[in-house]
Amino acid sequence: MEITIDGNPDSAEARFSLHTGEMFLAESGAMTRMSPSITIQPRLLGGFLKSLIRKFFGGESLVMGQYTAQQDGDVVVANTTPGSIVHRKLQGEKLVITAGALLACSEGIDIRTRTHGFRQIFSGKGAFVLECSGSGDLVLASFGSIIEKKIDGQLTVDTGHVVAWDPTLDYKIRGMGSIKSTLLSGEGLVMDFTGSGTIWLQTRHLQGFTHWLIPFCRG
């Protein structure tokens, strides 16, 4: 399997070049085009209960599409929002990703949903994250460009700009001042990361963009 990403940083798409018998999973509705030698069928990753948890708490599709090559062929997938796509190959390590960031993965990736606090509900990202582990390919999508940043110490990030991070990083979620200023200032919550590891950030905030767009949608 070969994965090629075109269109970064604004309108990215990921091309999966599959050999006979190879397969991968993608979010529902992500496919833009594919070879006639590719078959697709619905897949509940990890079973119905785990899929249901990812749907309601992790912000991902209940049913993923399983693409299998009957002969060599290509499948191209893209995110619903404009932005970048990043490909990360896991070799036994773990990666934590935020709701909505998962675009596609290979068969060897295990995805679990875990909570990181009630206060995160008010951040626009949900109270749950996805923990990805195993050996295989992981493809993530963002709203805006993706910035990869190494942390060795501390970094404070707006929750709406976080895409993924290494589990070697510790973090806590807090408001920007008092509860009143957190809810009404427009800044919301931030995540204080500490330790050594890598974090992936998106340059745009989807919730902020929708708030900017609302006045233009009124009749």
Legacy VTK file of the C-alpha trace (Angstrom):
# vtk DataFile Version 3.0
C-alpha trace
ASCII
DATASET POLYDATA
POINTS 219 float
0.000 0.000 0.000
1.253 3.448 -0.930
-0.288 6.694 0.301
0.211 9.934 -1.616
-1.097 13.278 -0.381
-1.819 16.101 -2.827
-3.325 19.551 -2.371
-1.796 20.532 0.981
-2.215 22.869 2.729
-5.588 24.126 1.511
-7.539 21.379 -0.282
-5.809 18.100 0.426
-6.702 14.600 -0.705
-5.056 11.242 0.021
-4.561 8.628 -2.668
-4.350 4.993 -1.535
-2.603 2.828 -4.150
-3.570 -0.742 -3.290
-2.177 -4.049 -4.467
-4.441 -7.060 -4.875
-5.902 -8.098 -1.520
-4.923 -4.944 0.361
-7.550 -2.906 2.201
-8.040 0.163 4.386
-10.841 1.912 6.290
-12.108 5.449 5.717
-14.689 7.725 7.271
-18.170 7.538 5.786
-18.479 9.773 2.713
-14.725 10.400 2.424
-14.225 8.693 -0.963
-14.048 11.033 -3.963
-13.090 8.503 -6.684
-11.760 4.970 -7.064
-10.727 2.339 -9.581
-13.359 -0.201 -10.739
-11.247 -2.991 -9.227
-11.960 -1.662 -5.702
-14.907 -2.939 -3.656
-16.443 -1.159 -0.683
-18.501 -2.508 2.182
-19.655 -1.060 5.533
-17.586 -1.911 8.585
-18.201 -1.443 12.310
-14.661 -1.006 13.566
-14.317 -2.944 16.835
-17.958 -3.987 16.862
-21.252 -2.134 17.330
-20.693 -0.878 20.885
-17.228 0.608 20.218
-18.468 2.135 16.965
-21.442 3.673 18.772
-19.150 5.193 21.402
-16.890 6.696 18.714
-19.954 8.102 16.936
-21.547 9.872 19.899
-18.471 10.712 21.979
-15.563 10.715 19.544
-17.158 12.613 16.681
-16.478 9.906 14.084
-18.692 7.889 11.731
-20.707 5.017 13.164
-19.967 2.941 10.068
-16.667 3.194 8.202
-16.090 2.182 4.604
-13.812 -0.807 4.022
-12.053 -0.568 0.654
-10.520 -3.764 -0.735
-8.540 -4.209 -3.949
-9.666 -7.181 -6.056
-6.871 -6.095 -8.403
-4.334 -3.275 -8.208
-6.127 0.070 -8.038
-6.465 3.476 -6.392
-8.870 5.087 -3.944
-8.840 8.830 -3.254
-10.334 10.225 -0.032
-10.764 13.782 1.238
-12.149 15.575 4.264
-15.441 17.489 4.179
-13.773 20.758 5.245
-10.896 22.514 3.439
-7.517 21.896 4.979
-4.499 19.632 5.209
-4.023 15.892 5.468
-1.159 14.239 7.306
-0.021 10.617 7.089
1.516 8.994 10.149
2.845 5.425 10.192
2.548 3.786 13.595
4.954 1.026 14.557
3.651 -0.061 17.924
3.423 3.412 19.435
0.283 5.382 20.319
-1.175 8.651 19.119
-4.046 10.639 20.640
-6.320 12.479 18.192
-9.253 14.836 18.686
-12.832 14.305 17.510
-13.240 14.605 13.748
-9.534 14.319 12.905
-9.577 10.671 11.789
-9.902 10.316 8.012
-8.628 6.803 7.265
-6.501 3.976 8.651
-5.157 0.571 7.722
-6.276 -2.728 9.250
-3.509 -2.830 11.874
-4.668 0.294 13.732
-6.659 -0.102 16.959
-8.871 2.856 17.898
-10.229 3.373 21.405
-12.343 6.191 22.826
-11.387 7.774 26.134
-12.500 10.793 28.101
-10.373 13.744 29.064
-12.708 15.692 31.251
-16.200 17.151 31.511
-14.985 20.701 30.967
-13.870 19.836 27.441
-17.553 19.605 26.433
-17.617 23.413 26.256
-14.519 23.658 24.047
-16.196 22.672 20.771
-14.128 19.495 20.534
-16.200 17.221 22.768
-15.311 15.489 26.014
-13.680 12.468 24.364
-10.600 11.765 22.282
-9.461 8.771 20.243
-6.378 6.795 21.203
-4.818 5.097 18.173
-2.265 2.305 18.542
-0.853 -0.696 16.720
1.136 -1.006 13.501
-0.117 0.518 10.287
-1.078 3.717 8.505
-3.051 6.549 10.072
-4.359 9.459 7.989
-5.587 12.604 9.747
-7.374 15.667 8.379
-7.599 19.224 9.683
-9.469 22.463 9.160
-6.715 24.716 7.848
-3.037 23.842 7.614
-1.363 21.370 9.983
1.608 22.536 12.013
3.835 19.873 13.583
5.523 21.192 16.706
8.013 19.559 19.054
7.483 20.235 22.742
10.193 20.009 25.356
8.769 21.827 28.323
5.361 23.516 28.213
2.975 24.840 25.585
-0.523 26.327 25.909
-2.898 25.737 22.990
-6.526 26.662 22.321
-8.495 23.398 22.351
-10.042 24.123 18.949
-6.624 24.095 17.276
-5.431 20.704 18.560
-5.432 17.812 16.074
-3.259 15.146 17.700
-0.424 14.620 20.166
1.973 12.016 21.494
0.743 10.318 24.700
4.157 11.091 26.229
2.800 14.598 26.752
0.805 15.359 29.880
-1.919 17.961 29.706
-4.633 19.695 31.666
-7.626 21.676 30.450
-8.426 25.042 31.969
-10.377 28.189 31.261
-8.944 31.561 30.333
-9.563 33.161 33.708
-12.881 32.920 35.566
-15.823 30.749 34.494
-17.605 33.876 33.248
-14.697 34.998 31.088
-14.194 31.436 29.798
-17.802 31.129 28.607
-18.324 34.706 27.377
-14.947 35.984 26.168
-14.855 33.829 23.049
-11.526 32.290 24.036
-13.057 29.164 25.599
-10.705 26.560 27.039
-7.020 25.918 26.559
-4.826 22.859 27.014
-1.552 23.156 28.918
0.830 20.513 27.531
3.962 19.550 29.447
6.755 17.070 28.797
8.536 15.938 25.635
6.756 14.913 22.451
5.102 16.127 19.275
1.802 17.916 18.822
-0.093 18.546 15.586
-2.066 21.798 15.381
-4.518 23.189 12.850
-4.250 26.842 11.876
-8.023 27.416 11.766
-10.781 26.848 14.311
-13.992 25.337 12.883
-16.246 26.643 15.650
-14.754 30.112 15.264
-15.333 29.990 11.519
-18.998 29.010 11.938
-19.527 31.904 14.354
-18.011 34.267 11.780
-20.226 32.798 9.038
-23.595 32.989 10.856
-24.268 36.731 10.204
-23.873 36.160 6.446
-26.435 33.346 6.502
-29.262 35.433 7.968
-31.993 36.568 5.630
LINES 1 220
219 0 1 2 3 4 5 6 7 8 9 10 11 12 13 14 15 16 17 18 19 20 21 22 23 24 25 26 27 28 29 30 31 32 33 34 35 36 37 38 39 40 41 42 43 44 45 46 47 48 49 50 51 52 53 54 55 56 57 58 59 60 61 62 63 64 65 66 67 68 69 70 71 72 73 74 75 76 77 78 79 80 81 82 83 84 85 86 87 88 89 90 91 92 93 94 95 96 97 98 99 100 101 102 103 104 105 106 107 108 109 110 111 112 113 114 115 116 117 118 119 120 121 122 123 124 125 126 127 128 129 130 131 132 133 134 135 136 137 138 139 140 141 142 143 144 145 146 147 148 149 150 151 152 153 154 155 156 157 158 159 160 161 162 163 164 165 166 167 168 169 170 171 172 173 174 175 176 177 178 179 180 181 182 183 184 185 186 187 188 189 190 191 192 193 194 195 196 197 198 199 200 201 202 203 204 205 206 207 208 209 210 211 212 213 214 215 216 217 218
